[in-house]
Amino acid sequence: MTFQQWFDRTCGTWTSERRYLFAPKFKPVNLTTNFTIDPGERGNQYVVNWHGQTWGTMELTLDGDVLHRSRDYFGDGATSSKLELIGSDTIILRTEYDGTRFREEITLIESDCYRLRQTVGFCLETGKMKLSGQYLETRIQS
C-alpha cells in the first residue's frame, strides 16, 4: 500500500461527527462537519472542501512520505505532515504549527465506508496536551 493508494481510497463525500476536548478544562465540544475529498489535477494531489461550524478548502499534495497542505485547520498557514502507514488501513500524520505538535491517526474500516480518526495536540513549549479530538466519519458517496 502506498500513501497515494490510501488517499485514493478516501475520495468521496463524508459526514464527520466530532468530539473535541480543549485545555485547560477539557470540556467536551461536539460538532458535525460535512466534507468532500476529490482528486486534484495530478495523481498526487487532492482537494478537501468542508462545511459545518467552519468551512474552507484545503489542497493536499503528496511528496513521498510528506503531505503538504495549502492551509492548516485553524488558519491560512501552509503546513506539512510526516506520514506513516500502519498496515493497509491506517495512516498517521505528524505536524507542527502555531506552537503545537499534532498526531493524527485515521483508520479506514468496513470496506472504506467509515473512518475512525483521532487527533491530539501538545504545546511545544510546555509539552502539555492542548486538545484531543475523536471523529466518526461516514461515507455518503464515493
MISE-262494 format. One record per residue: residue number from 1; residue in one letter; x, y, z of N, C-alpha, C in turn. Coordinates in steps of 0.1 Angstrom, whole numbers, padded with zeros to 4 digits. Layout:
N
[kenu NUM, 'A', [X, Y, Z], [X, Y, Z], [X, Y, Z]]
...
***
This chain:
142
[kenu 1, 'M', [0008, -0012, 0000], [0000, 0000, 0000], [0009, 0012, 0000]]
[kenu 2, 'T', [0006, 0021, -0009], [0013, 0034, -0010], [0005, 0045, -0003]]
[kenu 3, 'F', [0011, 0056, 0000], [0003, 0068, 0005], [-0008, 0072, -0005]]
[kenu 4, 'Q', [-0004, 0072, -0018], [-0014, 0077, -0028], [-0025, 0067, -0029]]
[kenu 5, 'Q', [-0023, 0054, -0028], [-0033, 0044, -0028], [-0043, 0046, -0016]]
[kenu 6, 'W', [-0037, 0049, -0005], [-0045, 0051, 0007], [-0054, 0063, 0006]]
[kenu 7, 'F', [-0048, 0074, 0001], [-0056, 0087, -0001], [-0066, 0085, -0012]]
[kenu 8, 'D', [-0063, 0077, -0023], [-0073, 0075, -0033], [-0086, 0068, -0027]]
[kenu 9, 'R', [-0084, 0059, -0017], [-0095, 0052, -0011], [-0104, 0062, -0003]]
[kenu 10, 'T', [-0099, 0074, 0001], [-0107, 0083, 0009], [-0115, 0093, 0000]]
[kenu 11, 'C', [-0113, 0093, -0013], [-0120, 0102, -0021], [-0135, 0100, -0021]]
[kenu 12, 'G', [-0143, 0110, -0020], [-0158, 0109, -0019], [-0163, 0120, -0009]]
[kenu 13, 'T', [-0176, 0118, -0006], [-0183, 0127, 0003], [-0185, 0120, 0017]]
[kenu 14, 'W', [-0182, 0128, 0027], [-0183, 0122, 0041], [-0190, 0132, 0050]]
[kenu 15, 'T', [-0195, 0126, 0061], [-0200, 0134, 0072], [-0192, 0130, 0085]]
[kenu 16, 'S', [-0188, 0140, 0093], [-0179, 0137, 0104], [-0186, 0142, 0117]]
[kenu 17, 'E', [-0188, 0132, 0126], [-0193, 0136, 0140], [-0180, 0137, 0149]]
[kenu 18, 'R', [-0178, 0149, 0154], [-0165, 0151, 0161], [-0168, 0155, 0176]]
[kenu 19, 'R', [-0158, 0150, 0184], [-0159, 0154, 0198], [-0145, 0159, 0201]]
[kenu 20, 'Y', [-0144, 0172, 0206], [-0131, 0178, 0210], [-0131, 0180, 0224]]
[kenu 21, 'L', [-0119, 0179, 0230], [-0116, 0183, 0244], [-0105, 0193, 0243]]
[kenu 22, 'F', [-0107, 0206, 0247], [-0097, 0216, 0247], [-0092, 0220, 0261]]
[kenu 23, 'A', [-0079, 0222, 0262], [-0073, 0226, 0275], [-0078, 0240, 0278]]
[kenu 24, 'P', [-0079, 0245, 0290], [-0074, 0237, 0302], [-0085, 0228, 0308]]
[kenu 25, 'K', [-0098, 0231, 0306], [-0108, 0223, 0313], [-0112, 0210, 0306]]
[kenu 26, 'F', [-0109, 0208, 0293], [-0112, 0196, 0286], [-0127, 0193, 0286]]
[kenu 27, 'K', [-0135, 0204, 0286], [-0150, 0202, 0285], [-0153, 0198, 0270]]
[kenu 28, 'P', [-0162, 0187, 0269], [-0164, 0182, 0255], [-0172, 0193, 0246]]
[kenu 29, 'V', [-0168, 0193, 0234], [-0174, 0201, 0223], [-0178, 0192, 0212]]
[kenu 30, 'N', [-0190, 0190, 0208], [-0194, 0181, 0197], [-0198, 0190, 0185]]
[kenu 31, 'L', [-0193, 0186, 0174], [-0195, 0193, 0161], [-0198, 0183, 0150]]
[kenu 32, 'T', [-0206, 0187, 0140], [-0208, 0179, 0128], [-0202, 0187, 0116]]
[kenu 33, 'T', [-0194, 0180, 0108], [-0188, 0186, 0096], [-0191, 0177, 0084]]
[kenu 34, 'N', [-0194, 0183, 0073], [-0195, 0175, 0060], [-0184, 0179, 0052]]
[kenu 35, 'F', [-0178, 0170, 0045], [-0166, 0173, 0036], [-0165, 0163, 0024]]
[kenu 36, 'T', [-0158, 0168, 0014], [-0155, 0160, 0002], [-0140, 0160, 0000]]
[kenu 37, 'I', [-0136, 0149, -0005], [-0122, 0147, -0009], [-0122, 0143, -0023]]
[kenu 38, 'D', [-0116, 0152, -0032], [-0116, 0150, -0046], [-0102, 0149, -0051]]
[kenu 39, 'P', [-0100, 0141, -0062], [-0086, 0141, -0068], [-0083, 0155, -0074]]
[kenu 40, 'G', [-0070, 0158, -0073], [-0066, 0171, -0078], [-0062, 0169, -0093]]
[kenu 41, 'E', [-0055, 0179, -0098], [-0051, 0179, -0112], [-0040, 0168, -0115]]
[kenu 42, 'R', [-0032, 0165, -0105], [-0022, 0154, -0107], [-0025, 0143, -0098]]
[kenu 43, 'G', [-0020, 0131, -0100], [-0023, 0119, -0092], [-0019, 0121, -0078]]
[kenu 44, 'N', [-0010, 0129, -0075], [-0005, 0131, -0061], [-0012, 0142, -0054]]
[kenu 45, 'Q', [-0023, 0148, -0060], [-0030, 0160, -0054], [-0044, 0156, -0051]]
[kenu 46, 'Y', [-0049, 0163, -0040], [-0063, 0161, -0036], [-0068, 0175, -0031]]
[kenu 47, 'V', [-0081, 0176, -0032], [-0088, 0189, -0027], [-0098, 0185, -0017]]
[kenu 48, 'V', [-0098, 0191, -0005], [-0107, 0189, 0005], [-0116, 0201, 0007]]
[kenu 49, 'N', [-0129, 0200, 0007], [-0138, 0211, 0009], [-0147, 0207, 0021]]
[kenu 50, 'W', [-0149, 0215, 0031], [-0157, 0212, 0042], [-0166, 0223, 0046]]
[kenu 51, 'H', [-0177, 0220, 0053], [-0186, 0230, 0058], [-0193, 0224, 0070]]
[kenu 52, 'G', [-0196, 0232, 0080], [-0203, 0229, 0092], [-0202, 0242, 0101]]
[kenu 53, 'Q', [-0196, 0241, 0113], [-0194, 0253, 0121], [-0184, 0261, 0115]]
[kenu 54, 'T', [-0175, 0255, 0107], [-0165, 0263, 0099], [-0166, 0258, 0085]]
[kenu 55, 'W', [-0159, 0264, 0075], [-0159, 0260, 0062], [-0146, 0264, 0055]]
[kenu 56, 'G', [-0142, 0257, 0045], [-0130, 0260, 0038], [-0126, 0250, 0028]]
[kenu 57, 'T', [-0115, 0253, 0021], [-0109, 0244, 0011], [-0094, 0243, 0014]]
[kenu 58, 'M', [-0089, 0230, 0013], [-0075, 0227, 0015], [-0070, 0219, 0004]]
[kenu 59, 'E', [-0059, 0223, -0002], [-0053, 0215, -0013], [-0042, 0207, -0006]]
[kenu 60, 'L', [-0041, 0194, -0010], [-0031, 0184, -0005], [-0022, 0180, -0016]]
[kenu 61, 'T', [-0009, 0178, -0013], [0000, 0173, -0023], [0009, 0163, -0016]]
[kenu 62, 'L', [0009, 0151, -0021], [0018, 0140, -0016], [0032, 0141, -0022]]
[kenu 63, 'D', [0042, 0141, -0014], [0056, 0141, -0018], [0064, 0131, -0010]]
[kenu 64, 'G', [0064, 0119, -0016], [0070, 0108, -0008], [0062, 0105, 0005]]
[kenu 65, 'D', [0069, 0106, 0016], [0062, 0104, 0029], [0058, 0117, 0036]]
[kenu 66, 'V', [0057, 0127, 0028], [0053, 0140, 0033], [0040, 0145, 0026]]
[kenu 67, 'L', [0030, 0150, 0034], [0018, 0156, 0029], [0019, 0171, 0031]]
[kenu 68, 'H', [0018, 0178, 0020], [0018, 0193, 0020], [0004, 0198, 0020]]
[kenu 69, 'R', [0000, 0207, 0029], [-0014, 0212, 0029], [-0013, 0227, 0026]]
[kenu 70, 'S', [-0022, 0232, 0019], [-0022, 0246, 0015], [-0026, 0255, 0027]]
[kenu 71, 'R', [-0032, 0249, 0037], [-0035, 0257, 0049], [-0036, 0247, 0061]]
[kenu 72, 'D', [-0037, 0252, 0073], [-0039, 0244, 0085], [-0054, 0244, 0088]]
[kenu 73, 'Y', [-0057, 0236, 0098], [-0071, 0235, 0102], [-0077, 0248, 0108]]
[kenu 74, 'F', [-0068, 0256, 0114], [-0073, 0267, 0122], [-0070, 0280, 0116]]
[kenu 75, 'G', [-0063, 0280, 0104], [-0060, 0293, 0098], [-0055, 0291, 0083]]
[kenu 76, 'D', [-0048, 0300, 0078], [-0044, 0300, 0064], [-0029, 0297, 0062]]
[kenu 77, 'G', [-0022, 0292, 0072], [-0008, 0289, 0071], [-0006, 0275, 0065]]
[kenu 78, 'A', [0002, 0274, 0054], [0006, 0261, 0048], [0013, 0253, 0058]]
[kenu 79, 'T', [0011, 0240, 0058], [0018, 0231, 0067], [0022, 0218, 0059]]
[kenu 80, 'S', [0031, 0211, 0065], [0035, 0198, 0060], [0034, 0187, 0071]]
[kenu 81, 'S', [0030, 0175, 0068], [0029, 0164, 0078], [0038, 0153, 0073]]
[kenu 82, 'K', [0045, 0147, 0083], [0052, 0135, 0081], [0042, 0123, 0081]]
[kenu 83, 'L', [0042, 0114, 0072], [0032, 0103, 0071], [0038, 0090, 0075]]
[kenu 84, 'E', [0030, 0081, 0080], [0034, 0068, 0083], [0022, 0059, 0081]]
[kenu 85, 'L', [0024, 0048, 0073], [0013, 0038, 0071], [0015, 0027, 0082]]
[kenu 86, 'I', [0003, 0024, 0088], [0003, 0012, 0097], [-0006, 0002, 0090]]
[kenu 87, 'G', [-0001, -0008, 0084], [-0009, -0018, 0077], [-0014, -0011, 0064]]
[kenu 88, 'S', [-0025, -0016, 0059], [-0031, -0011, 0047], [-0043, -0001, 0050]]
[kenu 89, 'D', [-0047, 0000, 0062], [-0059, 0008, 0065], [-0057, 0020, 0074]]
[kenu 90, 'T', [-0045, 0022, 0080], [-0043, 0032, 0090], [-0031, 0041, 0086]]
[kenu 91, 'I', [-0033, 0054, 0087], [-0022, 0064, 0084], [-0021, 0073, 0096]]
[kenu 92, 'I', [-0008, 0076, 0099], [-0005, 0086, 0110], [0001, 0098, 0103]]
[kenu 93, 'L', [-0004, 0110, 0108], [0002, 0123, 0103], [0008, 0130, 0115]]
[kenu 94, 'R', [0020, 0135, 0114], [0026, 0142, 0124], [0029, 0156, 0119]]
[kenu 95, 'T', [0024, 0166, 0126], [0025, 0180, 0121], [0028, 0190, 0132]]
[kenu 96, 'E', [0035, 0200, 0129], [0038, 0211, 0139], [0034, 0224, 0133]]
[kenu 97, 'Y', [0026, 0233, 0140], [0024, 0247, 0136], [0018, 0254, 0148]]
[kenu 98, 'D', [0019, 0267, 0148], [0013, 0276, 0158], [0017, 0271, 0172]]
[kenu 99, 'G', [0029, 0266, 0174], [0034, 0262, 0187], [0028, 0249, 0192]]
[kenu 100, 'T', [0022, 0241, 0183], [0016, 0229, 0187], [0021, 0217, 0179]]
[kenu 101, 'R', [0023, 0206, 0185], [0027, 0194, 0178], [0014, 0185, 0178]]
[kenu 102, 'F', [0010, 0181, 0166], [-0002, 0173, 0164], [0002, 0158, 0159]]
[kenu 103, 'R', [-0006, 0149, 0164], [-0005, 0135, 0160], [-0019, 0131, 0156]]
[kenu 104, 'E', [-0021, 0128, 0143], [-0035, 0124, 0138], [-0034, 0110, 0133]]
[kenu 105, 'E', [-0044, 0102, 0136], [-0044, 0088, 0132], [-0058, 0086, 0125]]
[kenu 106, 'I', [-0058, 0081, 0113], [-0070, 0078, 0105], [-0070, 0064, 0101]]
[kenu 107, 'T', [-0081, 0057, 0104], [-0083, 0043, 0100], [-0095, 0041, 0092]]
[kenu 108, 'L', [-0093, 0035, 0080], [-0105, 0031, 0072], [-0110, 0018, 0076]]
[kenu 109, 'I', [-0123, 0017, 0077], [-0129, 0004, 0082], [-0141, 0000, 0073]]
[kenu 110, 'E', [-0145, -0012, 0074], [-0157, -0017, 0067], [-0158, -0013, 0053]]
[kenu 111, 'S', [-0148, -0018, 0045], [-0148, -0016, 0031], [-0147, -0001, 0027]]
[kenu 112, 'D', [-0140, 0007, 0036], [-0138, 0021, 0034], [-0151, 0029, 0035]]
[kenu 113, 'C', [-0161, 0024, 0042], [-0174, 0031, 0044], [-0173, 0040, 0056]]
[kenu 114, 'Y', [-0163, 0038, 0065], [-0161, 0046, 0077], [-0147, 0049, 0079]]
[kenu 115, 'R', [-0145, 0061, 0086], [-0131, 0064, 0090], [-0132, 0067, 0105]]
[kenu 116, 'L', [-0123, 0061, 0113], [-0122, 0064, 0127], [-0109, 0073, 0127]]
[kenu 117, 'R', [-0110, 0084, 0134], [-0100, 0094, 0134], [-0098, 0100, 0148]]
[kenu 118, 'Q', [-0085, 0102, 0152], [-0083, 0108, 0164], [-0071, 0117, 0163]]
[kenu 119, 'T', [-0071, 0128, 0170], [-0061, 0138, 0170], [-0057, 0143, 0184]]
[kenu 120, 'V', [-0045, 0144, 0186], [-0040, 0150, 0199], [-0030, 0161, 0195]]
[kenu 121, 'G', [-0031, 0172, 0203], [-0022, 0183, 0201], [-0015, 0187, 0214]]
[kenu 122, 'F', [-0002, 0188, 0214], [0006, 0192, 0226], [0013, 0205, 0224]]
[kenu 123, 'C', [0014, 0213, 0234], [0021, 0225, 0233], [0036, 0222, 0232]]
[kenu 124, 'L', [0043, 0228, 0222], [0057, 0226, 0220], [0065, 0231, 0232]]
[kenu 125, 'E', [0061, 0242, 0238], [0069, 0248, 0248], [0068, 0241, 0262]]
[kenu 126, 'T', [0056, 0236, 0265], [0054, 0230, 0278], [0052, 0215, 0278]]
[kenu 127, 'G', [0049, 0210, 0266], [0047, 0195, 0265], [0033, 0191, 0269]]
[kenu 128, 'K', [0025, 0200, 0274], [0011, 0197, 0279], [0001, 0196, 0267]]
[kenu 129, 'M', [-0008, 0187, 0269], [-0019, 0185, 0259], [-0028, 0197, 0258]]
[kenu 130, 'K', [-0030, 0202, 0246], [-0039, 0213, 0243], [-0052, 0209, 0238]]
[kenu 131, 'L', [-0053, 0198, 0231], [-0066, 0193, 0226], [-0065, 0178, 0223]]
[kenu 132, 'S', [-0077, 0172, 0223], [-0079, 0158, 0219], [-0092, 0158, 0211]]
[kenu 133, 'G', [-0091, 0151, 0200], [-0103, 0150, 0191], [-0106, 0136, 0187]]
[kenu 134, 'Q', [-0118, 0132, 0187], [-0122, 0119, 0182], [-0133, 0121, 0172]]
[kenu 135, 'Y', [-0133, 0113, 0161], [-0142, 0115, 0150], [-0147, 0102, 0145]]
[kenu 136, 'L', [-0160, 0101, 0142], [-0166, 0090, 0134], [-0170, 0096, 0121]]
[kenu 137, 'E', [-0164, 0092, 0110], [-0167, 0098, 0097], [-0173, 0087, 0088]]
[kenu 138, 'T', [-0185, 0090, 0083], [-0193, 0081, 0075], [-0193, 0085, 0060]]
[kenu 139, 'R', [-0190, 0076, 0051], [-0190, 0079, 0037], [-0205, 0081, 0032]]
[kenu 140, 'I', [-0208, 0092, 0025], [-0221, 0094, 0020], [-0221, 0089, 0005]]
[kenu 141, 'Q', [-0210, 0092, -0002], [-0210, 0086, -0016], [-0195, 0086, -0020]]
[kenu 142, 'S', [-0192, 0077, -0029], [-0178, 0075, -0034], [-0176, 0085, -0045]]
***
